[in-house]
Amino acid sequence: MYLSVNICVLVQSEDVWATVLALSLLSLKYADKKAEWEMIELKATQWLSRQELEGHTVDELLQCAMNILQATK
């Protein structure tokens, strides 16, 4: 988890983190209802890919957010 936290700290944009955390929460809590939010996920992922991610990928940020959310259960 240490590496994940380091990646999380490096990305400065609050909008990016709000989006990443929202997608991660949807994935963790509402996986059974993915059909209801998959278009939101697609749009958000496309938006994230156009943002400055401090050299990280969208998937790395999503994994980092999931790790943090799972650790806070």
N, CA, C and O atoms as a Tripos MOL2 file, in Angstrom:
@<TRIPOS>MOLECULE
protein
  292   291    73     0     0
PROTEIN
NO_CHARGES

@<TRIPOS>ATOM
      1 N           0.8100   -1.1900    0.0000 N.3       1 MET1
      2 CA          0.0000    0.0000    0.0000 C.3       1 MET1
      3 C           0.8550    1.2570    0.0000 C.2       1 MET1
      4 O           0.3820    2.2990   -0.4530 O.2       1 MET1
      5 N           2.0780    1.2120    0.4800 N.am      2 TYR2
      6 CA          2.9470    2.3780    0.5300 C.3       2 TYR2
      7 C           3.1110    3.0020   -0.8490 C.2       2 TYR2
      8 O           3.0090    4.2210   -0.9870 O.2       2 TYR2
      9 N           3.3610    2.1940   -1.8680 N.am      3 LEU3
     10 CA          3.5020    2.7100   -3.2250 C.3       3 LEU3
     11 C           2.2200    3.3930   -3.6740 C.2       3 LEU3
     12 O           2.2720    4.4540   -4.2950 O.2       3 LEU3
     13 N           1.0890    2.8100   -3.3760 N.am      4 SER4
     14 CA         -0.1870    3.3960   -3.7690 C.3       4 SER4
     15 C          -0.3860    4.7690   -3.1440 C.2       4 SER4
     16 O          -0.8420    5.6970   -3.8110 O.2       4 SER4
     17 N          -0.0500    4.9000   -1.8850 N.am      5 VAL5
     18 CA         -0.2190    6.1860   -1.2230 C.3       5 VAL5
     19 C           0.6930    7.2190   -1.8540 C.2       5 VAL5
     20 O           0.2950    8.3720   -2.0260 O.2       5 VAL5
     21 N           1.9190    6.8240   -2.2040 N.am      6 ASN6
     22 CA          2.8290    7.7540   -2.8630 C.3       6 ASN6
     23 C           2.2610    8.2410   -4.1830 C.2       6 ASN6
     24 O           2.3520    9.4310   -4.4830 O.2       6 ASN6
     25 N           1.6880    7.3700   -4.9670 N.am      7 ILE7
     26 CA          1.0750    7.7620   -6.2380 C.3       7 ILE7
     27 C          -0.0660    8.7190   -5.9570 C.2       7 ILE7
     28 O          -0.2080    9.7270   -6.6500 O.2       7 ILE7
     29 N          -0.8730    8.4290   -4.9680 N.am      8 CYS8
     30 CA         -2.0150    9.2720   -4.6380 C.3       8 CYS8
     31 C          -1.5830   10.6800   -4.2630 C.2       8 CYS8
     32 O          -2.2240   11.6530   -4.6600 O.2       8 CYS8
     33 N          -0.5310   10.7940   -3.5230 N.am      9 VAL9
     34 CA         -0.0580   12.0990   -3.0690 C.3       9 VAL9
     35 C           0.4860   12.9230   -4.2290 C.2       9 VAL9
     36 O           0.3890   14.1500   -4.2120 O.2       9 VAL9
     37 N           1.0480   12.2740   -5.2210 N.am     10 LEU10
     38 CA          1.6630   12.9840   -6.3350 C.3      10 LEU10
     39 C           0.6620   13.7140   -7.2240 C.2      10 LEU10
     40 O           1.0030   14.7400   -7.8140 O.2      10 LEU10
     41 N          -0.5460   13.2160   -7.3310 N.am     11 VAL11
     42 CA         -1.5360   13.8480   -8.1930 C.3      11 VAL11
     43 C          -2.2110   14.9700   -7.4100 C.2      11 VAL11
     44 O          -2.8520   14.7290   -6.3870 O.2      11 VAL11
     45 N          -2.0620   16.1880   -7.8990 N.am     12 GLN12
     46 CA         -2.4980   17.3610   -7.1600 C.3      12 GLN12
     47 C          -3.9530   17.7650   -7.4130 C.2      12 GLN12
     48 O          -4.5450   18.4520   -6.5810 O.2      12 GLN12
     49 N          -4.5310   17.3630   -8.5180 N.am     13 SER13
     50 CA         -5.8620   17.8350   -8.8860 C.3      13 SER13
     51 C          -6.9610   17.2070   -8.0300 C.2      13 SER13
     52 O          -7.1050   15.9860   -7.9700 O.2      13 SER13
     53 N          -7.7220   18.0630   -7.3790 N.am     14 GLU14
     54 CA         -8.8550   17.5790   -6.5830 C.3      14 GLU14
     55 C          -9.9360   16.9760   -7.4790 C.2      14 GLU14
     56 O         -10.5890   16.0060   -7.0950 O.2      14 GLU14
     57 N         -10.1290   17.5470   -8.6700 N.am     15 ASP15
     58 CA        -11.1170   17.0060   -9.5990 C.3      15 ASP15
     59 C         -10.7550   15.5970  -10.0450 C.2      15 ASP15
     60 O         -11.6200   14.7280  -10.1600 O.2      15 ASP15
     61 N          -9.4660   15.3800  -10.2950 N.am     16 VAL16
     62 CA         -9.0100   14.0380  -10.6780 C.3      16 VAL16
     63 C          -9.2880   13.0740   -9.5380 C.2      16 VAL16
     64 O          -9.8320   11.9930   -9.7660 O.2      16 VAL16
     65 N          -8.9230   13.4460   -8.3080 N.am     17 TRP17
     66 CA         -9.1260   12.5320   -7.1810 C.3      17 TRP17
     67 C         -10.5840   12.2980   -6.8730 C.2      17 TRP17
     68 O         -10.9650   11.1880   -6.5030 O.2      17 TRP17
     69 N         -11.3980   13.3040   -7.0160 N.am     18 ALA18
     70 CA        -12.8370   13.1130   -6.7930 C.3      18 ALA18
     71 C         -13.3880   12.1040   -7.8000 C.2      18 ALA18
     72 O         -14.1940   11.2420   -7.4510 O.2      18 ALA18
     73 N         -12.9480   12.2210   -9.0390 N.am     19 THR19
     74 CA        -13.4150   11.3140  -10.0880 C.3      19 THR19
     75 C         -12.9100    9.8970   -9.8540 C.2      19 THR19
     76 O         -13.6720    8.9360   -9.9600 O.2      19 THR19
     77 N         -11.6400    9.7690   -9.5400 N.am     20 VAL20
     78 CA        -11.0370    8.4490   -9.3040 C.3      20 VAL20
     79 C         -11.7000    7.7780   -8.1010 C.2      20 VAL20
     80 O         -12.0200    6.5900   -8.1550 O.2      20 VAL20
     81 N         -11.9050    8.5130   -7.0380 N.am     21 LEU21
     82 CA        -12.5430    7.9350   -5.8490 C.3      21 LEU21
     83 C         -13.9920    7.5410   -6.1290 C.2      21 LEU21
     84 O         -14.4520    6.5000   -5.6600 O.2      21 LEU21
     85 N         -14.7100    8.3610   -6.8880 N.am     22 ALA22
     86 CA        -16.0950    8.0260   -7.2230 C.3      22 ALA22
     87 C         -16.1580    6.7530   -8.0450 C.2      22 ALA22
     88 O         -16.9900    5.8860   -7.7790 O.2      22 ALA22
     89 N         -15.2900    6.6290   -9.0410 N.am     23 LEU23
     90 CA        -15.2790    5.4050   -9.8610 C.3      23 LEU23
     91 C         -14.9060    4.1830   -9.0310 C.2      23 LEU23
     92 O         -15.4890    3.1100   -9.1900 O.2      23 LEU23
     93 N         -13.9450    4.3530   -8.1580 N.am     24 SER24
     94 CA        -13.5270    3.2300   -7.3100 C.3      24 SER24
     95 C         -14.6380    2.8090   -6.3670 C.2      24 SER24
     96 O         -14.8610    1.6180   -6.1530 O.2      24 SER24
     97 N         -15.3280    3.7750   -5.8070 N.am     25 LEU25
     98 CA        -16.4380    3.4650   -4.9130 C.3      25 LEU25
     99 C         -17.5520    2.7320   -5.6570 C.2      25 LEU25
    100 O         -18.1070    1.7590   -5.1480 O.2      25 LEU25
    101 N         -17.8750    3.1970   -6.8510 N.am     26 LEU26
    102 CA        -18.8840    2.5050   -7.6560 C.3      26 LEU26
    103 C         -18.4700    1.0590   -7.9070 C.2      26 LEU26
    104 O         -19.2760    0.1370   -7.7870 O.2      26 LEU26
    105 N         -17.2190    0.8820   -8.2500 N.am     27 SER27
    106 CA        -16.7180   -0.4580   -8.5520 C.3      27 SER27
    107 C         -16.7520   -1.3750   -7.3330 C.2      27 SER27
    108 O         -17.1010   -2.5510   -7.4380 O.2      27 SER27
    109 N         -16.3880   -0.8280   -6.1820 N.am     28 LEU28
    110 CA        -16.3420   -1.6470   -4.9680 C.3      28 LEU28
    111 C         -17.7170   -1.9140   -4.3690 C.2      28 LEU28
    112 O         -17.9970   -3.0270   -3.9240 O.2      28 LEU28
    113 N         -18.5620   -0.9140   -4.3560 N.am     29 LYS29
    114 CA        -19.8490   -1.0330   -3.6610 C.3      29 LYS29
    115 C         -21.0090   -1.4450   -4.5540 C.2      29 LYS29
    116 O         -21.9710   -2.0560   -4.0890 O.2      29 LYS29
    117 N         -20.9170   -1.1110   -5.8290 N.am     30 TYR30
    118 CA        -22.0670   -1.3250   -6.7150 C.3      30 TYR30
    119 C         -21.6980   -2.1070   -7.9740 C.2      30 TYR30
    120 O         -22.2370   -1.8550   -9.0520 O.2      30 TYR30
    121 N         -20.7870   -3.0450   -7.8300 N.am     31 ALA31
    122 CA        -20.3680   -3.8620   -8.9740 C.3      31 ALA31
    123 C         -21.5490   -4.6140   -9.5820 C.2      31 ALA31
    124 O         -21.5960   -4.8350  -10.7920 O.2      31 ALA31
    125 N         -22.4930   -5.0030   -8.7440 N.am     32 ASP32
    126 CA        -23.6560   -5.7520   -9.2200 C.3      32 ASP32
    127 C         -24.6210   -4.8880  -10.0400 C.2      32 ASP32
    128 O         -25.5260   -5.4150  -10.6870 O.2      32 ASP32
    129 N         -24.4330   -3.5790  -10.0160 N.am     33 LYS33
    130 CA        -25.3020   -2.6660  -10.7660 C.3      33 LYS33
    131 C         -24.5170   -1.9110  -11.8400 C.2      33 LYS33
    132 O         -24.8960   -0.8090  -12.2360 O.2      33 LYS33
    133 N         -23.4260   -2.5090  -12.3040 N.am     34 LYS34
    134 CA        -22.5440   -1.8370  -13.2530 C.3      34 LYS34
    135 C         -23.2740   -1.3700  -14.5080 C.2      34 LYS34
    136 O         -22.9220   -0.3360  -15.0750 O.2      34 LYS34
    137 N         -24.2640   -2.0990  -14.9390 N.am     35 ALA35
    138 CA        -25.0130   -1.6980  -16.1340 C.3      35 ALA35
    139 C         -25.6250   -0.3090  -15.9680 C.2      35 ALA35
    140 O         -25.8460    0.3990  -16.9500 O.2      35 ALA35
    141 N         -25.8940    0.0720  -14.7360 N.am     36 GLU36
    142 CA        -26.5070    1.3690  -14.4650 C.3      36 GLU36
    143 C         -25.5040    2.5210  -14.4880 C.2      36 GLU36
    144 O         -25.8900    3.6720  -14.6890 O.2      36 GLU36
    145 N         -24.2210    2.2210  -14.2830 N.am     37 TRP37
    146 CA        -23.2400    3.2960  -14.2190 C.3      37 TRP37
    147 C         -22.0700    3.1440  -15.1880 C.2      37 TRP37
    148 O         -21.1120    3.9140  -15.1160 O.2      37 TRP37
    149 N         -22.1280    2.1720  -16.0890 N.am     38 GLU38
    150 CA        -20.9830    1.9630  -16.9700 C.3      38 GLU38
    151 C         -20.7700    3.1060  -17.9680 C.2      38 GLU38
    152 O         -19.6350    3.3420  -18.3830 O.2      38 GLU38
    153 N         -21.8250    3.8160  -18.3630 N.am     39 MET39
    154 CA        -21.6450    4.9650  -19.2530 C.3      39 MET39
    155 C         -20.9620    6.1160  -18.5070 C.2      39 MET39
    156 O         -20.1580    6.8460  -19.0870 O.2      39 MET39
    157 N         -21.2790    6.2700  -17.2490 N.am     40 ILE40
    158 CA        -20.6050    7.2730  -16.4190 C.3      40 ILE40
    159 C         -19.1270    6.9200  -16.3130 C.2      40 ILE40
    160 O         -18.2630    7.7910  -16.4170 O.2      40 ILE40
    161 N         -18.8450    5.6470  -16.1080 N.am     41 GLU41
    162 CA        -17.4660    5.1860  -16.0060 C.3      41 GLU41
    163 C         -16.7000    5.4850  -17.2890 C.2      41 GLU41
    164 O         -15.5640    5.9560  -17.2390 O.2      41 GLU41
    165 N         -17.3130    5.2160  -18.4260 N.am     42 LEU42
    166 CA        -16.6620    5.4580  -19.7110 C.3      42 LEU42
    167 C         -16.3390    6.9430  -19.8740 C.2      42 LEU42
    168 O         -15.2180    7.3000  -20.2360 O.2      42 LEU42
    169 N         -17.3020    7.7920  -19.6120 N.am     43 LYS43
    170 CA        -17.0990    9.2390  -19.7500 C.3      43 LYS43
    171 C         -16.0260    9.7260  -18.7760 C.2      43 LYS43
    172 O         -15.1550   10.5100  -19.1530 O.2      43 LYS43
    173 N         -16.0860    9.2700  -17.5430 N.am     44 ALA44
    174 CA        -15.1100    9.6900  -16.5410 C.3      44 ALA44
    175 C         -13.7080    9.2030  -16.8920 C.2      44 ALA44
    176 O         -12.7370    9.9400  -16.7250 O.2      44 ALA44
    177 N         -13.5970    7.9840  -17.3690 N.am     45 THR45
    178 CA        -12.3000    7.4340  -17.7510 C.3      45 THR45
    179 C         -11.7120    8.2040  -18.9360 C.2      45 THR45
    180 O         -10.5100    8.4660  -18.9770 O.2      45 THR45
    181 N         -12.5550    8.5600  -19.8840 N.am     46 GLN46
    182 CA        -12.0810    9.3630  -21.0240 C.3      46 GLN46
    183 C         -11.6030   10.7290  -20.5430 C.2      46 GLN46
    184 O         -10.5650   11.2150  -20.9920 O.2      46 GLN46
    185 N         -12.3510   11.3480  -19.6360 N.am     47 TRP47
    186 CA        -11.9490   12.6390  -19.0930 C.3      47 TRP47
    187 C         -10.6190   12.5130  -18.3440 C.2      47 TRP47
    188 O          -9.7230   13.3400  -18.5140 O.2      47 TRP47
    189 N         -10.4990   11.4740  -17.5140 N.am     48 LEU48
    190 CA         -9.2560   11.2700  -16.7660 C.3      48 LEU48
    191 C          -8.0600   11.1140  -17.6900 C.2      48 LEU48
    192 O          -6.9820   11.6350  -17.4050 O.2      48 LEU48
    193 N          -8.2410   10.4050  -18.7890 N.am     49 SER49
    194 CA         -7.1180   10.1740  -19.7050 C.3      49 SER49
    195 C          -6.6250   11.4680  -20.3530 C.2      49 SER49
    196 O          -5.5130   11.5040  -20.8800 O.2      49 SER49
    197 N          -7.4260   12.5190  -20.3230 N.am     50 ARG50
    198 CA         -7.0160   13.8140  -20.8850 C.3      50 ARG50
    199 C          -6.4150   14.7500  -19.8320 C.2      50 ARG50
    200 O          -5.9890   15.8550  -20.1650 O.2      50 ARG50
    201 N          -6.3770   14.3250  -18.5820 N.am     51 GLN51
    202 CA         -5.8660   15.1650  -17.4990 C.3      51 GLN51
    203 C          -4.3820   14.8990  -17.2650 C.2      51 GLN51
    204 O          -3.8360   13.8880  -17.7070 O.2      51 GLN51
    205 N          -3.7490   15.8240  -16.5640 N.am     52 GLU52
    206 CA         -2.3570   15.6630  -16.1580 C.3      52 GLU52
    207 C          -2.3310   14.7330  -14.9420 C.2      52 GLU52
    208 O          -2.8060   15.0930  -13.8650 O.2      52 GLU52
    209 N          -1.7790   13.5530  -15.1220 N.am     53 LEU53
    210 CA         -1.7900   12.5380  -14.0610 C.3      53 LEU53
    211 C          -0.4050   12.3130  -13.4750 C.2      53 LEU53
    212 O          -0.1240   11.2600  -12.9020 O.2      53 LEU53
    213 N           0.4500   13.3030  -13.6210 N.am     54 GLU54
    214 CA          1.7890   13.2540  -13.0350 C.3      54 GLU54
    215 C           2.5550   12.0000  -13.4680 C.2      54 GLU54
    216 O           3.3150   11.4350  -12.6820 O.2      54 GLU54
    217 N           2.3560   11.5670  -14.7130 N.am     55 GLY55
    218 CA          3.0910   10.4190  -15.2420 C.3      55 GLY55
    219 C           2.4810    9.0660  -14.9190 C.2      55 GLY55
    220 O           3.0760    8.0360  -15.2370 O.2      55 GLY55
    221 N           1.3130    9.0410  -14.2960 N.am     56 HIS56
    222 CA          0.6740    7.7810  -13.9440 C.3      56 HIS56
    223 C          -0.4800    7.4920  -14.8890 C.2      56 HIS56
    224 O          -0.9680    8.3840  -15.5830 O.2      56 HIS56
    225 N          -0.9030    6.2580  -14.9090 N.am     57 THR57
    226 CA         -2.0290    5.8750  -15.7550 C.3      57 THR57
    227 C          -3.3290    5.9550  -14.9540 C.2      57 THR57
    228 O          -3.3240    5.9840  -13.7240 O.2      57 THR57
    229 N          -4.4190    5.9890  -15.6770 N.am     58 VAL58
    230 CA         -5.7340    5.9680  -15.0350 C.3      58 VAL58
    231 C          -5.8720    4.7020  -14.2020 C.2      58 VAL58
    232 O          -6.3630    4.7570  -13.0750 O.2      58 VAL58
    233 N          -5.4490    3.5710  -14.7340 N.am     59 ASP59
    234 CA         -5.5650    2.3070  -14.0010 C.3      59 ASP59
    235 C          -4.7600    2.3260  -12.6920 C.2      59 ASP59
    236 O          -5.2120    1.7890  -11.6800 O.2      59 ASP59
    237 N          -3.5780    2.9380  -12.7100 N.am     60 GLU60
    238 CA         -2.7860    3.0340  -11.4790 C.3      60 GLU60
    239 C          -3.5210    3.8570  -10.4210 C.2      60 GLU60
    240 O          -3.5500    3.4970   -9.2440 O.2      60 GLU60
    241 N          -4.1070    4.9530  -10.8580 N.am     61 LEU61
    242 CA         -4.8350    5.8010   -9.9090 C.3      61 LEU61
    243 C          -6.0780    5.1080   -9.3670 C.2      61 LEU61
    244 O          -6.3950    5.2230   -8.1830 O.2      61 LEU61
    245 N          -6.7790    4.3910  -10.2360 N.am     62 LEU62
    246 CA         -7.9570    3.6520   -9.7840 C.3      62 LEU62
    247 C          -7.5740    2.5830   -8.7660 C.2      62 LEU62
    248 O          -8.2600    2.4010   -7.7600 O.2      62 LEU62
    249 N          -6.4790    1.8810   -9.0300 N.am     63 GLN63
    250 CA         -6.0280    0.8540   -8.0930 C.3      63 GLN63
    251 C          -5.6250    1.4760   -6.7600 C.2      63 GLN63
    252 O          -5.9250    0.9290   -5.6990 O.2      63 GLN63
    253 N          -4.9570    2.6010   -6.8160 N.am     64 CYS64
    254 CA         -4.5660    3.3080   -5.5980 C.3      64 CYS64
    255 C          -5.8020    3.6840   -4.7830 C.2      64 CYS64
    256 O          -5.8400    3.4630   -3.5730 O.2      64 CYS64
    257 N          -6.8000    4.2470   -5.4360 N.am     65 ALA65
    258 CA         -8.0190    4.6450   -4.7350 C.3      65 ALA65
    259 C          -8.7320    3.4290   -4.1600 C.2      65 ALA65
    260 O          -9.2370    3.4830   -3.0390 O.2      65 ALA65
    261 N          -8.7800    2.3430   -4.9060 N.am     66 MET66
    262 CA         -9.4210    1.1250   -4.3800 C.3      66 MET66
    263 C          -8.7050    0.6160   -3.1500 C.2      66 MET66
    264 O          -9.3400    0.1980   -2.1810 O.2      66 MET66
    265 N          -7.3680    0.6490   -3.1870 N.am     67 ASN67
    266 CA         -6.5820    0.2050   -2.0300 C.3      67 ASN67
    267 C          -6.9120    1.0570   -0.8070 C.2      67 ASN67
    268 O          -7.0700    0.5340    0.2960 O.2      67 ASN67
    269 N          -7.0130    2.3440   -1.0030 N.am     68 ILE68
    270 CA         -7.3120    3.2410    0.1210 C.3      68 ILE68
    271 C          -8.7180    2.9780    0.6460 C.2      68 ILE68
    272 O          -8.9200    2.8920    1.8570 O.2      68 ILE68
    273 N          -9.6860    2.8510   -0.2510 N.am     69 LEU69
    274 CA        -11.0690    2.6040    0.1790 C.3      69 LEU69
    275 C         -11.2030    1.2610    0.8960 C.2      69 LEU69
    276 O         -11.9270    1.1470    1.8850 O.2      69 LEU69
    277 N         -10.5060    0.2560    0.3960 N.am     70 GLN70
    278 CA        -10.5620   -1.0600    1.0520 C.3      70 GLN70
    279 C          -9.8930   -1.0220    2.4180 C.2      70 GLN70
    280 O         -10.3220   -1.7230    3.3340 O.2      70 GLN70
    281 N          -8.8690   -0.2290    2.5670 N.am     71 ALA71
    282 CA         -8.1590   -0.1330    3.8440 C.3      71 ALA71
    283 C          -8.9770    0.6050    4.8940 C.2      71 ALA71
    284 O          -8.7270    0.4620    6.0910 O.2      71 ALA71
    285 N          -9.9500    1.3910    4.4540 N.am     72 THR72
    286 CA        -10.7620    2.1580    5.3990 C.3      72 THR72
    287 C         -12.0430    1.4670    5.7760 C.2      72 THR72
    288 O         -12.8730    2.0560    6.4680 O.2      72 THR72
    289 N         -12.2330    0.2450    5.3490 N.am     73 LYS73
    290 CA        -13.4650   -0.5040    5.6800 C.3      73 LYS73
    291 C         -13.5150   -0.7930    7.1530 C.2      73 LYS73
    292 O         -14.4670   -1.4110    7.6290 O.2      73 LYS73
@<TRIPOS>BOND
     1     1     2 1
     2     2     3 1
     3     3     4 2
     4     3     5 am
     5     5     6 1
     6     6     7 1
     7     7     8 2
     8     7     9 am
     9     9    10 1
    10    10    11 1
    11    11    12 2
    12    11    13 am
    13    13    14 1
    14    14    15 1
    15    15    16 2
    16    15    17 am
    17    17    18 1
    18    18    19 1
    19    19    20 2
    20    19    21 am
    21    21    22 1
    22    22    23 1
    23    23    24 2
    24    23    25 am
    25    25    26 1
    26    26    27 1
    27    27    28 2
    28    27    29 am
    29    29    30 1
    30    30    31 1
    31    31    32 2
    32    31    33 am
    33    33    34 1
    34    34    35 1
    35    35    36 2
    36    35    37 am
    37    37    38 1
    38    38    39 1
    39    39    40 2
    40    39    41 am
    41    41    42 1
    42    42    43 1
    43    43    44 2
    44    43    45 am
    45    45    46 1
    46    46    47 1
    47    47    48 2
    48    47    49 am
    49    49    50 1
    50    50    51 1
    51    51    52 2
    52    51    53 am
    53    53    54 1
    54    54    55 1
    55    55    56 2
    56    55    57 am
    57    57    58 1
    58    58    59 1
    59    59    60 2
    60    59    61 am
    61    61    62 1
    62    62    63 1
    63    63    64 2
    64    63    65 am
    65    65    66 1
    66    66    67 1
    67    67    68 2
    68    67    69 am
    69    69    70 1
    70    70    71 1
    71    71    72 2
    72    71    73 am
    73    73    74 1
    74    74    75 1
    75    75    76 2
    76    75    77 am
    77    77    78 1
    78    78    79 1
    79    79    80 2
    80    79    81 am
    81    81    82 1
    82    82    83 1
    83    83    84 2
    84    83    85 am
    85    85    86 1
    86    86    87 1
    87    87    88 2
    88    87    89 am
    89    89    90 1
    90    90    91 1
    91    91    92 2
    92    91    93 am
    93    93    94 1
    94    94    95 1
    95    95    96 2
    96    95    97 am
    97    97    98 1
    98    98    99 1
    99    99   100 2
   100    99   101 am
   101   101   102 1
   102   102   103 1
   103   103   104 2
   104   103   105 am
   105   105   106 1
   106   106   107 1
   107   107   108 2
   108   107   109 am
   109   109   110 1
   110   110   111 1
   111   111   112 2
   112   111   113 am
   113   113   114 1
   114   114   115 1
   115   115   116 2
   116   115   117 am
   117   117   118 1
   118   118   119 1
   119   119   120 2
   120   119   121 am
   121   121   122 1
   122   122   123 1
   123   123   124 2
   124   123   125 am
   125   125   126 1
   126   126   127 1
   127   127   128 2
   128   127   129 am
   129   129   130 1
   130   130   131 1
   131   131   132 2
   132   131   133 am
   133   133   134 1
   134   134   135 1
   135   135   136 2
   136   135   137 am
   137   137   138 1
   138   138   139 1
   139   139   140 2
   140   139   141 am
   141   141   142 1
   142   142   143 1
   143   143   144 2
   144   143   145 am
   145   145   146 1
   146   146   147 1
   147   147   148 2
   148   147   149 am
   149   149   150 1
   150   150   151 1
   151   151   152 2
   152   151   153 am
   153   153   154 1
   154   154   155 1
   155   155   156 2
   156   155   157 am
   157   157   158 1
   158   158   159 1
   159   159   160 2
   160   159   161 am
   161   161   162 1
   162   162   163 1
   163   163   164 2
   164   163   165 am
   165   165   166 1
   166   166   167 1
   167   167   168 2
   168   167   169 am
   169   169   170 1
   170   170   171 1
   171   171   172 2
   172   171   173 am
   173   173   174 1
   174   174   175 1
   175   175   176 2
   176   175   177 am
   177   177   178 1
   178   178   179 1
   179   179   180 2
   180   179   181 am
   181   181   182 1
   182   182   183 1
   183   183   184 2
   184   183   185 am
   185   185   186 1
   186   186   187 1
   187   187   188 2
   188   187   189 am
   189   189   190 1
   190   190   191 1
   191   191   192 2
   192   191   193 am
   193   193   194 1
   194   194   195 1
   195   195   196 2
   196   195   197 am
   197   197   198 1
   198   198   199 1
   199   199   200 2
   200   199   201 am
   201   201   202 1
   202   202   203 1
   203   203   204 2
   204   203   205 am
   205   205   206 1
   206   206   207 1
   207   207   208 2
   208   207   209 am
   209   209   210 1
   210   210   211 1
   211   211   212 2
   212   211   213 am
   213   213   214 1
   214   214   215 1
   215   215   216 2
   216   215   217 am
   217   217   218 1
   218   218   219 1
   219   219   220 2
   220   219   221 am
   221   221   222 1
   222   222   223 1
   223   223   224 2
   224   223   225 am
   225   225   226 1
   226   226   227 1
   227   227   228 2
   228   227   229 am
   229   229   230 1
   230   230   231 1
   231   231   232 2
   232   231   233 am
   233   233   234 1
   234   234   235 1
   235   235   236 2
   236   235   237 am
   237   237   238 1
   238   238   239 1
   239   239   240 2
   240   239   241 am
   241   241   242 1
   242   242   243 1
   243   243   244 2
   244   243   245 am
   245   245   246 1
   246   246   247 1
   247   247   248 2
   248   247   249 am
   249   249   250 1
   250   250   251 1
   251   251   252 2
   252   251   253 am
   253   253   254 1
   254   254   255 1
   255   255   256 2
   256   255   257 am
   257   257   258 1
   258   258   259 1
   259   259   260 2
   260   259   261 am
   261   261   262 1
   262   262   263 1
   263   263   264 2
   264   263   265 am
   265   265   266 1
   266   266   267 1
   267   267   268 2
   268   267   269 am
   269   269   270 1
   270   270   271 1
   271   271   272 2
   272   271   273 am
   273   273   274 1
   274   274   275 1
   275   275   276 2
   276   275   277 am
   277   277   278 1
   278   278   279 1
   279   279   280 2
   280   279   281 am
   281   281   282 1
   282   282   283 1
   283   283   284 2
   284   283   285 am
   285   285   286 1
   286   286   287 1
   287   287   288 2
   288   287   289 am
   289   289   290 1
   290   290   291 1
   291   291   292 2
@<TRIPOS>SUBSTRUCTURE
     1 MET1         2 RESIDUE 1 A MET
     2 TYR2         6 RESIDUE 1 A TYR
     3 LEU3        10 RESIDUE 1 A LEU
     4 SER4        14 RESIDUE 1 A SER
     5 VAL5        18 RESIDUE 1 A VAL
     6 ASN6        22 RESIDUE 1 A ASN
     7 ILE7        26 RESIDUE 1 A ILE
     8 CYS8        30 RESIDUE 1 A CYS
     9 VAL9        34 RESIDUE 1 A VAL
    10 LEU10       38 RESIDUE 1 A LEU
    11 VAL11       42 RESIDUE 1 A VAL
    12 GLN12       46 RESIDUE 1 A GLN
    13 SER13       50 RESIDUE 1 A SER
    14 GLU14       54 RESIDUE 1 A GLU
    15 ASP15       58 RESIDUE 1 A ASP
    16 VAL16       62 RESIDUE 1 A VAL
    17 TRP17       66 RESIDUE 1 A TRP
    18 ALA18       70 RESIDUE 1 A ALA
    19 THR19       74 RESIDUE 1 A THR
    20 VAL20       78 RESIDUE 1 A VAL
    21 LEU21       82 RESIDUE 1 A LEU
    22 ALA22       86 RESIDUE 1 A ALA
    23 LEU23       90 RESIDUE 1 A LEU
    24 SER24       94 RESIDUE 1 A SER
    25 LEU25       98 RESIDUE 1 A LEU
    26 LEU26      102 RESIDUE 1 A LEU
    27 SER27      106 RESIDUE 1 A SER
    28 LEU28      110 RESIDUE 1 A LEU
    29 LYS29      114 RESIDUE 1 A LYS
    30 TYR30      118 RESIDUE 1 A TYR
    31 ALA31      122 RESIDUE 1 A ALA
    32 ASP32      126 RESIDUE 1 A ASP
    33 LYS33      130 RESIDUE 1 A LYS
    34 LYS34      134 RESIDUE 1 A LYS
    35 ALA35      138 RESIDUE 1 A ALA
    36 GLU36      142 RESIDUE 1 A GLU
    37 TRP37      146 RESIDUE 1 A TRP
    38 GLU38      150 RESIDUE 1 A GLU
    39 MET39      154 RESIDUE 1 A MET
    40 ILE40      158 RESIDUE 1 A ILE
    41 GLU41      162 RESIDUE 1 A GLU
    42 LEU42      166 RESIDUE 1 A LEU
    43 LYS43      170 RESIDUE 1 A LYS
    44 ALA44      174 RESIDUE 1 A ALA
    45 THR45      178 RESIDUE 1 A THR
    46 GLN46      182 RESIDUE 1 A GLN
    47 TRP47      186 RESIDUE 1 A TRP
    48 LEU48      190 RESIDUE 1 A LEU
    49 SER49      194 RESIDUE 1 A SER
    50 ARG50      198 RESIDUE 1 A ARG
    51 GLN51      202 RESIDUE 1 A GLN
    52 GLU52      206 RESIDUE 1 A GLU
    53 LEU53      210 RESIDUE 1 A LEU
    54 GLU54      214 RESIDUE 1 A GLU
    55 GLY55      218 RESIDUE 1 A GLY
    56 HIS56      222 RESIDUE 1 A HIS
    57 THR57      226 RESIDUE 1 A THR
    58 VAL58      230 RESIDUE 1 A VAL
    59 ASP59      234 RESIDUE 1 A ASP
    60 GLU60      238 RESIDUE 1 A GLU
    61 LEU61      242 RESIDUE 1 A LEU
    62 LEU62      246 RESIDUE 1 A LEU
    63 GLN63      250 RESIDUE 1 A GLN
    64 CYS64      254 RESIDUE 1 A CYS
    65 ALA65      258 RESIDUE 1 A ALA
    66 MET66      262 RESIDUE 1 A MET
    67 ASN67      266 RESIDUE 1 A ASN
    68 ILE68      270 RESIDUE 1 A ILE
    69 LEU69      274 RESIDUE 1 A LEU
    70 GLN70      278 RESIDUE 1 A GLN
    71 ALA71      282 RESIDUE 1 A ALA
    72 THR72      286 RESIDUE 1 A THR
    73 LYS73      290 RESIDUE 1 A LYS
